[in-house]
Amino acid sequence: YDGKGYPEGLKGKEIPLSASIISVADSFDAMTTDRPYRKALTREEALLELKRCSGTQFDPDVVKVACKALLQQI
């Protein structure tokens, strides 16, 4: 989100909304799924990580909506 991404270095609203949504969803899924090299994070830990990276790695508006939607599922 901050322009440091690959391959084109897009930042902010230059990044298509669909790509921002997929990025948050994919990251949440990756964090909450067991991997051979690490255990899954809890839902709460993953939400905290999304919030921590909001504005740098992720679109803050997308993170806000995703967190709200995921918290409603609890």
Backbone as JSON Lines, residues from 0, in Angstrom:
{"i":0,"aa":"Y","n":[0.82,-1.19,0.0],"ca":[0.0,0.0,0.0],"c":[0.86,1.26,0.0]}
{"i":1,"aa":"D","n":[2.07,1.14,0.52],"ca":[2.94,2.31,0.63],"c":[3.86,2.5,-0.57]}
{"i":2,"aa":"G","n":[3.65,1.71,-1.63],"ca":[4.45,1.87,-2.84],"c":[5.7,1.02,-2.9]}
{"i":3,"aa":"K","n":[5.93,0.21,-1.88],"ca":[7.15,-0.61,-1.85],"c":[6.91,-2.02,-2.39]}
{"i":4,"aa":"G","n":[5.71,-2.27,-2.92],"ca":[5.37,-3.61,-3.38],"c":[5.89,-3.94,-4.77]}
{"i":5,"aa":"Y","n":[5.78,-5.21,-5.09],"ca":[6.24,-5.77,-6.35],"c":[5.01,-6.05,-7.21]}
{"i":6,"aa":"P","n":[5.01,-5.89,-8.49],"ca":[6.15,-5.54,-9.34],"c":[6.19,-4.07,-9.72]}
{"i":7,"aa":"E","n":[5.09,-3.35,-9.56],"ca":[5.02,-2.01,-10.14],"c":[5.17,-0.87,-9.14]}
{"i":8,"aa":"G","n":[5.28,-1.16,-7.87],"ca":[5.45,-0.11,-6.88],"c":[4.26,0.83,-6.77]}
{"i":9,"aa":"L","n":[3.06,0.31,-7.02],"ca":[1.86,1.14,-6.9],"c":[1.64,1.5,-5.44]}
{"i":10,"aa":"K","n":[1.0,2.64,-5.21],"ca":[0.71,3.02,-3.83],"c":[-0.68,3.62,-3.71]}
{"i":11,"aa":"G","n":[-1.2,3.52,-2.51],"ca":[-2.49,4.12,-2.21],"c":[-3.59,3.71,-3.18]}
{"i":12,"aa":"K","n":[-4.3,4.71,-3.66],"ca":[-5.45,4.46,-4.52],"c":[-5.06,4.07,-5.94]}
{"i":13,"aa":"E","n":[-3.77,4.02,-6.26],"ca":[-3.33,3.48,-7.55],"c":[-3.57,1.97,-7.61]}
{"i":14,"aa":"I","n":[-3.66,1.34,-6.45],"ca":[-3.88,-0.11,-6.36],"c":[-5.37,-0.36,-6.53]}
{"i":15,"aa":"P","n":[-5.75,-1.23,-7.47],"ca":[-7.18,-1.53,-7.65],"c":[-7.8,-2.06,-6.36]}
{"i":16,"aa":"L","n":[-9.04,-1.66,-6.1],"ca":[-9.74,-2.1,-4.9],"c":[-9.78,-3.62,-4.81]}
{"i":17,"aa":"S","n":[-10.03,-4.27,-5.93],"ca":[-10.1,-5.74,-5.92],"c":[-8.77,-6.34,-5.45]}
{"i":18,"aa":"A","n":[-7.67,-5.77,-5.86],"ca":[-6.36,-6.27,-5.44],"c":[-6.14,-6.05,-3.95]}
{"i":19,"aa":"S","n":[-6.6,-4.92,-3.44],"ca":[-6.47,-4.65,-2.0],"c":[-7.28,-5.63,-1.17]}
{"i":20,"aa":"I","n":[-8.48,-5.94,-1.64],"ca":[-9.34,-6.89,-0.94],"c":[-8.71,-8.28,-0.94]}
{"i":21,"aa":"I","n":[-8.24,-8.7,-2.1],"ca":[-7.61,-10.02,-2.21],"c":[-6.36,-10.11,-1.34]}
{"i":22,"aa":"S","n":[-5.59,-9.04,-1.28],"ca":[-4.38,-9.02,-0.46],"c":[-4.69,-9.25,1.01]}
{"i":23,"aa":"V","n":[-5.7,-8.55,1.52],"ca":[-6.08,-8.7,2.92],"c":[-6.64,-10.11,3.17]}
{"i":24,"aa":"A","n":[-7.52,-10.57,2.29],"ca":[-8.12,-11.9,2.46],"c":[-7.06,-13.0,2.4]}
{"i":25,"aa":"D","n":[-6.16,-12.91,1.43],"ca":[-5.12,-13.92,1.28],"c":[-4.18,-13.92,2.5]}
{"i":26,"aa":"S","n":[-3.83,-12.75,2.98],"ca":[-2.95,-12.66,4.14],"c":[-3.62,-13.22,5.39]}
{"i":27,"aa":"F","n":[-4.89,-12.9,5.58],"ca":[-5.62,-13.43,6.73],"c":[-5.68,-14.95,6.66]}
{"i":28,"aa":"D","n":[-5.98,-15.48,5.49],"ca":[-6.03,-16.93,5.31],"c":[-4.67,-17.56,5.6]}
{"i":29,"aa":"A","n":[-3.62,-16.97,5.09],"ca":[-2.28,-17.51,5.31],"c":[-1.91,-17.49,6.79]}
{"i":30,"aa":"M","n":[-2.27,-16.42,7.47],"ca":[-1.92,-16.31,8.89],"c":[-2.71,-17.28,9.77]}
{"i":31,"aa":"T","n":[-3.93,-17.61,9.37],"ca":[-4.79,-18.44,10.21],"c":[-4.81,-19.91,9.78]}
{"i":32,"aa":"T","n":[-3.88,-20.3,8.93],"ca":[-3.77,-21.68,8.46],"c":[-2.44,-22.26,8.94]}
{"i":33,"aa":"D","n":[-2.5,-23.48,9.48],"ca":[-1.25,-24.15,9.88],"c":[-0.36,-24.35,8.66]}
{"i":34,"aa":"R","n":[0.93,-24.16,8.87],"ca":[1.94,-24.39,7.83],"c":[2.94,-25.41,8.37]}
{"i":35,"aa":"P","n":[3.68,-26.07,7.5],"ca":[4.67,-27.04,7.99],"c":[5.71,-26.39,8.91]}
{"i":36,"aa":"Y","n":[5.94,-25.1,8.74],"ca":[7.0,-24.41,9.48],"c":[6.49,-23.56,10.64]}
{"i":37,"aa":"R","n":[5.15,-23.47,10.81],"ca":[4.61,-22.71,11.94],"c":[3.13,-23.03,12.15]}
{"i":38,"aa":"K","n":[2.69,-22.83,13.38],"ca":[1.28,-23.0,13.71],"c":[0.49,-21.78,13.26]}
{"i":39,"aa":"A","n":[-0.77,-21.97,13.03],"ca":[-1.65,-20.87,12.64],"c":[-1.79,-19.87,13.79]}
{"i":40,"aa":"L","n":[-1.94,-18.61,13.42],"ca":[-2.29,-17.59,14.4],"c":[-3.77,-17.72,14.74]}
{"i":41,"aa":"T","n":[-4.15,-17.26,15.91],"ca":[-5.58,-17.19,16.22],"c":[-6.2,-16.08,15.38]}
{"i":42,"aa":"R","n":[-7.51,-16.09,15.3],"ca":[-8.22,-15.04,14.57],"c":[-7.85,-13.67,15.14]}
{"i":43,"aa":"E","n":[-7.8,-13.57,16.47],"ca":[-7.5,-12.3,17.11],"c":[-6.08,-11.84,16.79]}
{"i":44,"aa":"E","n":[-5.12,-12.76,16.8],"ca":[-3.73,-12.42,16.46],"c":[-3.62,-11.95,15.01]}
{"i":45,"aa":"A","n":[-4.33,-12.62,14.12],"ca":[-4.3,-12.24,12.71],"c":[-4.92,-10.86,12.5]}
{"i":46,"aa":"L","n":[-6.01,-10.58,13.19],"ca":[-6.63,-9.26,13.08],"c":[-5.69,-8.17,13.58]}
{"i":47,"aa":"L","n":[-4.99,-8.43,14.66],"ca":[-4.02,-7.46,15.17],"c":[-2.9,-7.22,14.16]}
{"i":48,"aa":"E","n":[-2.47,-8.28,13.49],"ca":[-1.41,-8.14,12.48],"c":[-1.92,-7.34,11.27]}
{"i":49,"aa":"L","n":[-3.15,-7.57,10.86],"ca":[-3.71,-6.77,9.77],"c":[-3.74,-5.29,10.16]}
{"i":50,"aa":"K","n":[-4.18,-5.02,11.38],"ca":[-4.24,-3.63,11.86],"c":[-2.84,-3.02,11.95]}
{"i":51,"aa":"R","n":[-1.87,-3.82,12.4],"ca":[-0.5,-3.32,12.51],"c":[0.06,-2.92,11.15]}
{"i":52,"aa":"C","n":[-0.3,-3.66,10.13],"ca":[0.22,-3.4,8.77],"c":[-0.69,-2.49,7.96]}
{"i":53,"aa":"S","n":[-1.75,-2.01,8.57],"ca":[-2.67,-1.1,7.89],"c":[-1.97,0.22,7.59]}
{"i":54,"aa":"G","n":[-2.06,0.64,6.33],"ca":[-1.42,1.89,5.93],"c":[-0.03,1.71,5.36]}
{"i":55,"aa":"T","n":[0.57,0.55,5.58],"ca":[1.87,0.26,4.98],"c":[1.73,-0.87,3.97]}
{"i":56,"aa":"Q","n":[1.33,-2.05,4.45],"ca":[1.15,-3.2,3.56],"c":[-0.27,-3.26,3.0]}
{"i":57,"aa":"F","n":[-1.25,-2.82,3.79],"ca":[-2.65,-2.95,3.41],"c":[-3.36,-1.6,3.4]}
{"i":58,"aa":"D","n":[-4.39,-1.51,2.55],"ca":[-5.26,-0.34,2.49],"c":[-6.03,-0.26,3.81]}
{"i":59,"aa":"P","n":[-5.9,0.85,4.54],"ca":[-6.57,0.97,5.84],"c":[-8.09,0.82,5.76]}
{"i":60,"aa":"D","n":[-8.7,1.3,4.69],"ca":[-10.15,1.18,4.55],"c":[-10.56,-0.28,4.39]}
{"i":61,"aa":"V","n":[-9.79,-1.04,3.63],"ca":[-10.09,-2.46,3.43],"c":[-9.88,-3.22,4.74]}
{"i":62,"aa":"V","n":[-8.83,-2.92,5.46],"ca":[-8.58,-3.58,6.75],"c":[-9.73,-3.31,7.71]}
{"i":63,"aa":"K","n":[-10.19,-2.07,7.76],"ca":[-11.28,-1.71,8.67],"c":[-12.53,-2.52,8.37]}
{"i":64,"aa":"V","n":[-12.9,-2.61,7.1],"ca":[-14.1,-3.36,6.7],"c":[-13.91,-4.85,6.95]}
{"i":65,"aa":"A","n":[-12.74,-5.38,6.62],"ca":[-12.47,-6.8,6.82],"c":[-12.53,-7.16,8.31]}
{"i":66,"aa":"C","n":[-11.91,-6.35,9.14],"ca":[-11.92,-6.62,10.58],"c":[-13.34,-6.59,11.13]}
{"i":67,"aa":"K","n":[-14.12,-5.62,10.7],"ca":[-15.5,-5.52,11.15],"c":[-16.29,-6.76,10.74]}
{"i":68,"aa":"A","n":[-16.13,-7.19,9.49],"ca":[-16.84,-8.37,9.0],"c":[-16.39,-9.63,9.74]}
{"i":69,"aa":"L","n":[-15.1,-9.77,9.96],"ca":[-14.59,-10.96,10.64],"c":[-14.99,-10.99,12.11]}
{"i":70,"aa":"L","n":[-15.06,-9.84,12.75],"ca":[-15.48,-9.79,14.15],"c":[-16.96,-10.14,14.3]}
{"i":71,"aa":"Q","n":[-17.77,-9.85,13.29],"ca":[-19.19,-10.18,13.35],"c":[-19.42,-11.68,13.25]}
{"i":72,"aa":"Q","n":[-18.45,-12.42,12.74],"ca":[-18.57,-13.87,12.6],"c":[-18.28,-14.61,13.9]}
{"i":73,"aa":"I","n":[-17.74,-13.91,14.87],"ca":[-17.37,-14.57,16.14],"c":[-18.61,-14.83,16.97]}
